[in-house]
Amino acid sequence: MAARPTNTVRRRRQLILGSLLLSGQSQAGVARKTGVSRGLVCHVIAGRKRHPKVEAALARVCRMKVAELWED
């Protein structure tokens, strides 16, 4: 059975998805800009994988520093 996401991961996911929605961007758009798959972007948002380029792109969407968004 897969581990359940922590509250921190859930809050981060909600923040990222909300920021994407408000900015009119999509996970697919982030994937295109960073040259990775949509699946990888989804996994990074869900906290299952780490990828520096994707994390930086998502932090820019949220108008945060990478270290602030991924502080764990």
Order of alpha helices (4+ residues) and beta strands (2+ residues): alpha-alpha-alpha-alpha-alpha
